Amino acid sequence: MKKTIMAFVFVMLTAFGSYAQCAMCRATLENNVSNGDIGIGASLNFGILYLFVMPYLIIGVVGYLWYRNSKANANKQQPRQRHTSW
């Protein structure tokens, strides 16, 4: 329980500093485009897609591990049945 609370506090504290990044990215992009360099726009788009995919990937991995663990626990709890030959 302590680890969960500490992780939540850590995430909340790091989230406050991330709100300021949009203005910085926009200013950098506008400055580079006005100078004729359009390559940074593709890199910025790739970064946005990376940030978009990561939460879904993490949720998918956690869900898969949870499913695999619950299936293993269910197999342990079921009594073994004897197979008899007639």
VENGIDA-V565607 format. One record per pair of residues at least 4 apart in sequence whose C-alpha atoms are under 8 Angstrom apart, sorted by the first residue. I is the first residue (numbers start at 1). J is the second residue. D is the distance in Angstrom with one decimal. If there is no record, write none. Layout:
I/J/D + I/J/D
//
This chain:
1/5/6.4 + 2/6/6.1 + 3/7/6.0 + 4/8/6.2 + 5/9/6.2 + 6/10/6.1 + 7/11/6.2 + 8/12/6.2 + 9/13/6.1 + 10/14/6.2 + 11/15/6.1 + 12/16/6.9 + 13/17/7.7 + 14/18/6.9 + 15/19/7.2 + 20/24/7.1 + 21/25/6.2 + 22/26/6.1 + 23/27/6.1 + 24/28/6.2 + 25/29/6.1 + 25/44/8.0 + 26/30/6.1 + 27/31/6.0 + 28/32/6.2 + 29/33/6.1 + 29/40/6.8 + 29/41/6.6 + 30/34/6.1 + 31/35/6.4 + 32/36/6.4 + 32/37/5.2 + 32/38/6.9 + 32/40/7.3 + 33/37/5.2 + 33/38/5.4 + 38/42/7.6 + 39/43/6.8 + 40/44/6.1 + 41/45/6.2 + 42/46/6.2 + 43/47/6.2 + 44/48/6.3 + 45/49/6.3 + 46/50/6.1 + 47/51/6.2 + 48/52/6.1 + 49/53/6.2 + 50/54/6.2 + 51/55/7.6 + 52/56/7.8 + 53/57/6.2 + 54/58/6.1 + 55/59/6.1 + 56/60/6.0 + 57/61/6.2 + 58/62/6.2 + 59/63/5.9 + 60/64/6.1 + 61/65/6.2 + 62/66/6.0 + 63/67/6.1 + 64/68/6.1 + 65/69/6.0 + 66/70/6.0 + 67/71/6.1 + 68/72/6.2 + 69/73/6.2 + 70/74/6.1 + 71/75/6.3 + 72/76/6.4 + 73/77/6.3 + 74/78/6.4
//
